[in-house]
Amino acid sequence: MSTNQTKVVVTGLGATTPLGGDVPSTWSALLAGESGVRKLDWENVDRLPVRFAAQLAVEPSELIPKAQLRRLDRCQAIALIAAREAWKDAGFAPPVKRKGGKGGDDGPKDGFQVDGERLGVVVSSGIGGLHTALNSYDTFREKGWQRVTPFTVPMLMPNGSSGHISIEFGATAGSHTLVSACASSAEAIGYAIDMIRTGRADVVICGGTEACIHPLQMASFGVMRALSTRNDEPERASRPYDKNRDGFVLGEGAAMMILESEEHARARGARVHAIAAGCGYSADAYDIVLPDPSGEGQAKAMRRALADAGLTPEDIVHINAHATSTPAGDIAELTSIKAALGEEAARKLCITATKSMTGHLLGGAGALESVITILSLREGLVPAVANLEDLDDEVDLDIVRGEPRKLPDGPIAALNNSFGFGGHNVSVAFQRAV
């Protein structure tokens, strides 16, 4: 990162996850090693090869009025919930209702007011409104086209979450959605950093959301042999780096953050959680599902994140790995970490895999794990990998296990990795705010 480049900071965090309905409850559960994975109580669930998932701890209906919820897909509803928490955490006033009555409210305006012309939104989803698409088709077949809700298209489109958030908060600098499978929300954070660096916005609401725990999705991933089939003990199914891992666990949730230029944050006296230092991208150009076994694409993303952030391998003390709990993927990522940072630097850092507790949020994973990475830097603690009972013989780097790991004091940095079907590789670099 050049010395004259705008520094981007994180001033707000929000989330709703299988571990909790907000950031504090999710973080507490992570440190306690709790699992958000549980059996599904669906009718005819025994017809499925996998009968468990990491469902939300708090239902959207507890936080969003029924009338509004009817116009939102599940992934859009939880995106709004996480965005509202992040906005409040950043110390901003509720958005002012704009001319025409769209967005905002008429209540008290405690907090800092944001100029909508300088406010952007980048919120991604790997799949979008899956529940809406499938349920609407069922309605069409069973009851006819007249009974399909007129909100079907805005509810199923992947950019719907970004659109609803931009409307609610009056963000007119730009509203964007990047779709790159499980790397989607990590890429959204990188795009948000660039929006601020290039002067398009002073503040950006960014992150990701996913809510596609549905029989079709369970069947599709199941027939690919991608999911764990540990139906007898679902809370122990996600076990990155364990010899007996047998696939990932599908999860749902949303995570958002508020990014600001350092100048804007300082001018309003904002609390800074961390520095969003940079982002690196690459494409494997290898296979639509399988990662390049050489790991070179993943390594390139990490090297480019370091270069973009102006960091060296020695600056990195921690990585929140993509580590989905698949037999091949976990080890391949460790190989790419060594290739990116060098053997010596790689052996000095500690690695965690929080999907062991949250499940895999697909397009929302990068945002949630970035929030967790930021909390690790801020609090100086890294959550331990859950269910790691018998370490794979091929693991030769320092995996946090047993109990949370204390990080060193001072100006340290960490990476969060996200890799997606299609060969998308994204690595985001964060620095501790000192």
C-alpha positions as CSV (number, residue, x, y, z in Angstrom):
1,M,0.0,0.0,0.0
2,S,1.5,3.4,-1.0
3,T,2.0,5.9,1.8
4,N,-0.5,8.4,0.2
5,Q,-3.3,5.8,-0.2
6,T,-6.4,6.4,1.9
7,K,-6.5,4.2,5.0
8,V,-9.8,2.3,5.5
9,V,-11.0,1.4,9.0
10,V,-13.7,-0.8,10.4
11,T,-16.1,1.1,12.7
12,G,-19.2,-1.1,12.9
13,L,-19.9,-4.8,13.1
14,G,-23.1,-6.8,12.8
15,A,-24.1,-10.4,12.4
16,T,-26.9,-13.0,12.9
17,T,-25.6,-16.5,12.9
18,P,-26.2,-20.1,14.0
19,L,-24.4,-19.2,17.3
20,G,-26.3,-16.0,18.1
21,G,-28.5,-13.2,17.0
22,D,-25.8,-10.6,17.1
23,V,-22.0,-10.1,17.3
24,P,-21.5,-10.3,21.1
25,S,-23.5,-13.6,21.4
26,T,-21.8,-15.1,18.4
27,W,-18.3,-14.2,19.7
28,S,-19.0,-15.5,23.2
29,A,-20.2,-18.9,21.7
30,L,-17.1,-19.1,19.5
31,L,-14.8,-18.6,22.5
32,A,-16.8,-21.2,24.4
33,G,-16.4,-23.7,21.6
34,E,-20.2,-24.1,21.1
35,S,-21.8,-25.6,18.0
36,G,-24.6,-24.1,16.0
37,V,-25.2,-27.3,14.1
38,R,-28.4,-29.3,14.9
39,K,-30.8,-31.8,13.5
40,L,-33.4,-30.6,11.0
41,D,-37.0,-31.1,12.1
42,W,-38.5,-31.1,8.5
43,E,-41.2,-33.4,7.4
44,N,-39.8,-36.4,5.5
45,V,-36.3,-35.4,6.4
46,D,-35.3,-39.1,6.5
47,R,-35.5,-39.0,2.7
48,L,-32.3,-36.9,2.6
49,P,-28.8,-38.2,2.9
50,V,-27.9,-35.4,5.3
51,R,-30.4,-34.4,8.0
52,F,-28.7,-31.6,9.9
53,A,-27.4,-28.0,9.3
54,A,-26.4,-24.9,11.1
55,Q,-29.6,-22.9,11.3
56,L,-30.0,-19.4,12.7
57,A,-30.1,-19.0,16.5
58,V,-32.6,-16.2,16.3
59,E,-35.4,-16.2,13.7
60,P,-35.8,-13.0,11.5
61,S,-39.5,-12.9,12.6
62,E,-38.4,-12.0,16.1
63,L,-36.8,-8.7,14.8
64,I,-38.7,-7.7,11.6
65,P,-42.4,-6.9,11.5
66,K,-44.5,-9.5,9.7
67,A,-45.7,-7.0,7.0
68,Q,-42.1,-6.2,6.0
69,L,-41.0,-9.8,6.3
70,R,-43.5,-10.9,3.6
71,R,-41.7,-8.8,1.1
72,L,-38.2,-10.1,1.9
73,D,-36.5,-13.4,1.2
74,R,-34.9,-14.9,4.2
75,C,-31.4,-13.9,3.1
76,Q,-32.6,-10.3,2.6
77,A,-34.2,-10.2,6.1
78,I,-31.1,-11.3,7.9
79,A,-28.9,-9.0,5.8
80,L,-31.0,-6.1,7.1
81,I,-30.7,-7.3,10.7
82,A,-26.9,-7.5,10.5
83,A,-26.7,-4.1,8.7
84,R,-28.8,-2.4,11.4
85,E,-26.5,-3.8,14.1
86,A,-23.4,-2.7,12.3
87,W,-24.9,0.8,11.7
88,K,-25.8,1.2,15.3
89,D,-22.4,-0.1,16.5
90,A,-20.7,2.5,14.3
91,G,-22.5,5.2,16.2
92,F,-24.5,6.5,13.3
93,A,-28.0,8.1,13.8
94,P,-31.0,6.3,12.3
95,P,-31.2,7.2,8.6
96,V,-33.4,10.3,7.8
97,K,-36.5,9.6,5.7
98,R,-35.8,11.0,2.3
99,K,-38.1,12.9,0.0
100,G,-40.8,10.4,-1.3
101,G,-40.9,8.6,2.0
102,K,-38.4,5.8,1.1
103,G,-35.8,4.8,3.7
104,G,-35.2,6.0,7.2
105,D,-37.7,6.9,9.9
106,D,-39.0,10.0,11.8
107,G,-37.7,9.0,15.2
108,P,-34.9,10.6,17.4
109,K,-31.7,11.2,15.5
110,D,-29.1,10.5,18.2
111,G,-25.7,9.9,16.6
112,F,-23.7,11.0,13.6
113,Q,-25.7,11.7,10.4
114,V,-24.1,10.3,7.2
115,D,-24.4,12.1,3.9
116,G,-26.2,9.6,1.6
117,E,-24.2,10.9,-1.4
118,R,-21.0,9.6,0.3
119,L,-22.5,6.3,1.5
120,G,-22.2,3.1,-0.4
121,V,-23.4,-0.5,-0.1
122,V,-21.7,-3.7,-1.2
123,V,-23.5,-6.8,0.0
124,S,-23.2,-10.2,-1.7
125,S,-24.8,-13.6,-1.7
126,G,-23.6,-16.7,-3.4
127,I,-27.1,-17.9,-4.3
128,G,-29.6,-15.3,-3.4
129,G,-33.3,-15.9,-2.8
130,L,-33.4,-19.7,-3.2
131,H,-36.4,-20.2,-0.9
132,T,-38.4,-17.6,-2.8
133,A,-37.6,-19.1,-6.2
134,L,-38.6,-22.6,-5.2
135,N,-41.6,-21.8,-3.0
136,S,-43.0,-19.5,-5.7
137,Y,-42.7,-22.2,-8.3
138,D,-44.5,-24.6,-5.9
139,T,-47.3,-22.0,-5.6
140,F,-47.5,-21.6,-9.4
141,R,-47.9,-25.3,-9.9
142,E,-50.4,-25.9,-7.1
143,K,-52.5,-22.7,-7.2
144,G,-51.9,-21.0,-10.5
145,W,-49.9,-17.9,-11.7
146,Q,-52.3,-15.4,-10.1
147,R,-51.3,-16.6,-6.6
148,V,-47.6,-16.0,-7.1
149,T,-46.5,-13.0,-5.1
150,P,-45.7,-9.9,-7.1
151,F,-42.6,-9.5,-5.0
152,T,-41.1,-12.8,-6.3
153,V,-38.5,-11.2,-8.6
154,P,-37.1,-8.6,-6.1
155,M,-37.1,-11.3,-3.4
156,L,-35.1,-13.9,-5.4
157,M,-32.6,-11.6,-7.1
158,P,-29.1,-11.8,-5.6
159,N,-28.7,-8.0,-5.4
160,G,-32.0,-7.7,-3.4
161,S,-30.2,-7.5,-0.1
162,S,-27.9,-4.7,-1.3
163,G,-30.9,-2.9,-2.7
164,H,-33.0,-3.1,0.5
165,I,-30.0,-1.9,2.6
166,S,-29.3,1.0,0.3
167,I,-33.0,2.1,0.4
168,E,-33.2,1.8,4.2
169,F,-30.0,3.8,4.8
170,G,-30.3,6.2,1.9
171,A,-27.0,5.1,0.3
172,T,-26.7,6.8,-3.1
173,A,-23.0,6.6,-3.8
174,G,-23.5,3.1,-5.2
175,S,-25.1,-0.3,-4.4
176,H,-23.3,-3.4,-5.6
177,T,-23.4,-7.2,-5.4
178,L,-20.5,-9.4,-6.4
179,V,-21.3,-13.1,-6.8
180,S,-18.4,-15.5,-6.6
181,A,-19.9,-18.5,-4.7
182,C,-18.2,-18.9,-1.3
183,A,-15.8,-16.0,-1.9
184,S,-18.7,-13.6,-2.6
185,S,-18.7,-11.6,0.7
186,A,-15.0,-11.5,1.0
187,E,-14.9,-9.9,-2.5
188,A,-17.6,-7.5,-1.3
189,I,-15.3,-6.3,1.4
190,G,-12.5,-5.8,-1.1
191,Y,-14.7,-3.8,-3.4
192,A,-15.9,-1.6,-0.5
193,I,-12.2,-0.9,0.4
194,D,-11.7,0.3,-3.2
195,M,-14.8,2.5,-3.1
196,I,-13.3,4.4,-0.3
197,R,-9.8,4.5,-1.6
198,T,-10.9,5.8,-5.0
199,G,-13.0,8.5,-3.4
200,R,-16.4,7.2,-4.4
201,A,-17.6,7.0,-0.8
202,D,-16.6,8.0,2.8
203,V,-18.6,5.2,4.4
204,V,-19.6,1.7,3.0
205,I,-21.9,-0.9,4.4
206,C,-20.5,-4.2,3.2
207,G,-20.7,-7.9,3.9
208,G,-22.7,-11.0,2.9
209,T,-25.8,-13.1,3.5
210,E,-27.0,-16.6,2.8
211,A,-30.1,-18.6,3.7
212,C,-30.4,-21.7,1.5
213,I,-30.9,-24.5,3.9
214,H,-33.5,-26.2,1.8
215,P,-34.2,-29.9,0.8
216,L,-33.0,-29.2,-2.7
217,Q,-29.8,-27.7,-1.6
218,M,-29.2,-30.5,0.9
219,A,-29.8,-33.1,-1.8
220,S,-27.6,-31.3,-4.4
221,F,-24.6,-31.0,-2.1
222,G,-25.3,-34.5,-0.8
223,V,-25.2,-36.1,-4.2
224,M,-21.9,-34.3,-4.8
225,R,-20.6,-36.0,-1.6
226,A,-19.6,-32.6,-0.3
227,L,-21.5,-32.7,3.0
228,S,-20.7,-34.5,6.2
229,T,-23.1,-37.4,6.8
230,R,-22.5,-37.6,10.5
231,N,-26.3,-37.7,11.1
232,D,-25.9,-39.4,14.5
233,E,-23.9,-36.5,16.1
234,P,-24.4,-33.4,14.0
235,E,-22.8,-31.0,16.5
236,R,-19.5,-32.8,15.9
237,A,-19.8,-33.1,12.1
238,S,-17.8,-30.1,11.1
239,R,-14.2,-30.9,12.0
240,P,-11.5,-29.2,10.0
241,Y,-8.1,-30.8,10.1
242,D,-9.4,-33.9,11.9
243,K,-8.5,-37.3,10.4
244,N,-12.1,-38.3,10.4
245,R,-13.6,-35.2,8.6
246,D,-16.0,-36.2,5.9
247,G,-17.4,-32.9,4.4
248,F,-18.8,-29.5,5.3
249,V,-21.9,-28.6,7.2
250,L,-24.3,-26.2,5.5
251,G,-25.0,-23.0,7.5
252,E,-27.0,-19.8,7.2
253,G,-26.5,-16.3,8.4
254,A,-25.4,-12.7,7.6
255,A,-22.5,-10.5,8.7
256,M,-21.9,-6.8,7.9
257,M,-19.3,-4.2,8.7
258,I,-19.1,-0.5,8.3
259,L,-16.0,0.7,6.5
260,E,-14.9,4.3,6.6
261,S,-12.0,6.4,5.5
262,E,-9.7,7.0,8.5
263,E,-10.2,10.8,8.0
264,H,-14.0,10.5,8.1
265,A,-13.9,8.3,11.2
266,R,-11.4,10.5,13.0
267,A,-13.4,13.6,12.3
268,R,-16.4,12.2,14.1
269,G,-14.5,10.6,16.9
270,A,-15.5,7.0,15.9
271,R,-14.3,3.9,17.7
272,V,-12.1,1.8,15.3
273,H,-12.3,-2.0,15.5
274,A,-9.5,-2.6,13.0
275,I,-7.9,-1.5,9.8
276,A,-9.2,-3.0,6.6
277,A,-5.7,-3.1,5.1
278,G,-6.1,-4.7,1.7
279,C,-7.5,-7.5,-0.4
280,G,-6.1,-10.0,-2.9
281,Y,-7.8,-11.9,-5.7
282,S,-7.1,-14.7,-8.2
283,A,-8.8,-17.3,-10.3
284,D,-7.7,-20.9,-10.7
285,A,-9.0,-21.3,-14.2
286,Y,-9.0,-25.0,-13.5
287,D,-12.4,-26.6,-12.7
288,I,-15.9,-25.3,-12.0
289,V,-16.0,-27.1,-8.6
290,L,-12.5,-28.5,-7.8
291,P,-9.7,-26.2,-6.7
292,D,-6.4,-26.3,-8.4
293,P,-4.5,-29.0,-6.5
294,S,-1.3,-27.0,-6.7
295,G,-2.8,-24.3,-4.5
296,E,-1.1,-21.7,-6.6
297,G,-4.2,-19.6,-7.1
298,Q,-4.9,-19.5,-3.4
299,A,-1.3,-18.5,-2.7
300,K,-1.5,-15.7,-5.3
301,A,-4.6,-14.3,-3.6
302,M,-2.7,-14.2,-0.2
303,R,0.4,-12.6,-1.8
304,R,-1.7,-10.0,-3.5
305,A,-3.5,-9.2,-0.3
306,L,-0.2,-8.6,1.4
307,A,1.0,-6.4,-1.4
308,D,-2.2,-4.4,-1.5
309,A,-2.0,-3.9,2.3
310,G,1.7,-3.0,2.3
311,L,2.4,-5.9,4.7
312,T,5.1,-8.6,4.8
313,P,4.6,-12.3,5.6
314,E,6.3,-11.6,9.0
315,D,3.5,-9.1,9.9
316,I,0.8,-11.9,9.8
317,V,0.3,-13.6,13.1
318,H,-3.0,-15.3,12.4
319,I,-5.2,-16.7,9.6
320,N,-8.9,-17.5,9.7
321,A,-8.8,-20.2,7.1
322,H,-11.4,-21.2,4.6
323,A,-11.1,-24.7,5.9
324,T,-14.5,-26.2,5.2
325,S,-13.8,-29.7,6.7
326,T,-13.4,-31.5,3.4
327,P,-10.7,-34.2,3.2
328,A,-8.7,-32.5,0.3
329,G,-9.5,-28.8,0.7
330,D,-8.1,-28.3,4.3
331,I,-4.7,-29.7,3.5
332,A,-4.5,-27.9,0.1
333,E,-5.0,-24.6,1.8
334,L,-2.2,-25.2,4.3
335,T,0.1,-25.9,1.4
336,S,-1.0,-22.6,-0.3
337,I,-0.3,-20.7,3.0
338,K,3.3,-22.0,3.1
339,A,3.7,-21.1,-0.6
340,A,2.3,-17.6,-0.1
341,L,4.2,-16.7,3.1
342,G,7.2,-18.9,3.0
343,E,7.8,-21.9,5.3
344,E,9.4,-19.9,8.1
345,A,6.7,-17.2,8.4
346,A,3.9,-19.8,8.0
347,R,5.1,-21.8,10.9
348,K,5.1,-18.8,13.3
349,L,1.4,-17.9,12.8
350,C,-1.7,-19.6,14.2
351,I,-4.6,-20.8,12.2
352,T,-8.2,-21.3,13.1
353,A,-11.3,-22.7,11.3
354,T,-14.5,-21.3,12.7
355,K,-16.7,-23.2,10.3
356,S,-16.3,-26.0,12.8
357,M,-18.9,-24.1,14.9
358,T,-20.9,-21.9,12.5
359,G,-21.1,-24.3,9.6
360,H,-20.4,-23.0,6.1
361,L,-22.4,-19.9,5.2
362,L,-21.4,-20.1,1.5
363,G,-21.6,-16.6,0.2
364,G,-21.9,-15.2,3.7
365,A,-18.8,-17.0,5.0
366,G,-16.2,-14.5,4.1
367,A,-18.0,-11.6,5.8
368,L,-18.6,-13.6,9.0
369,E,-15.1,-14.9,9.2
370,S,-13.8,-11.4,8.5
371,V,-15.8,-10.1,11.5
372,I,-14.3,-12.9,13.6
373,T,-10.8,-12.1,12.4
374,I,-11.4,-8.4,13.4
375,L,-12.6,-9.5,16.8
376,S,-9.5,-11.8,17.2
377,L,-7.2,-8.8,16.5
378,R,-9.2,-6.4,18.8
379,E,-9.6,-8.8,21.7
380,G,-6.3,-10.6,21.3
381,L,-7.9,-14.0,21.2
382,V,-8.4,-16.6,18.5
383,P,-11.2,-19.2,18.9
384,A,-10.1,-22.8,18.9
385,V,-11.1,-25.2,16.1
386,A,-14.0,-27.3,17.5
387,N,-14.2,-31.1,17.1
388,L,-10.5,-31.5,16.4
389,E,-9.8,-34.8,18.2
390,D,-7.3,-36.5,16.0
391,L,-5.1,-34.2,14.0
392,D,-4.5,-35.2,10.4
393,D,-0.9,-36.4,9.9
394,E,-0.4,-34.0,6.9
395,V,-1.1,-30.9,9.1
396,D,2.3,-29.3,9.8
397,L,1.2,-25.8,10.8
398,D,0.0,-24.4,14.1
399,I,-3.7,-25.0,14.4
400,V,-5.5,-23.5,17.4
401,R,-7.1,-26.3,19.3
402,G,-8.3,-27.0,22.8
403,E,-8.8,-23.4,24.0
404,P,-8.6,-19.9,22.5
405,R,-5.1,-18.7,21.7
406,K,-3.8,-15.3,23.0
407,L,-2.3,-13.1,20.3
408,P,0.7,-10.9,20.9
409,D,0.4,-7.2,21.8
410,G,1.2,-4.4,19.4
411,P,0.5,-3.7,15.7
412,I,-0.2,-7.2,14.3
413,A,-2.1,-8.3,11.2
414,A,-4.2,-11.3,10.1
415,L,-5.7,-12.8,6.9
416,N,-9.1,-14.2,6.2
417,N,-9.3,-16.6,3.3
418,S,-12.3,-17.4,1.1
419,F,-12.4,-19.7,-1.9
420,G,-15.4,-20.5,-4.1
421,F,-16.7,-22.8,-6.8
422,G,-15.6,-21.5,-10.1
423,G,-12.0,-21.1,-8.9
424,H,-12.6,-17.8,-7.1
425,N,-9.9,-17.0,-4.5
426,V,-10.0,-14.0,-2.1
427,S,-7.9,-13.1,0.8
428,V,-8.6,-10.0,3.0
429,A,-5.9,-8.5,5.3
430,F,-6.8,-6.7,8.5
431,Q,-4.5,-4.9,11.0
432,R,-5.0,-4.2,14.6
433,A,-6.0,-0.6,15.4
434,V,-3.4,0.9,17.8
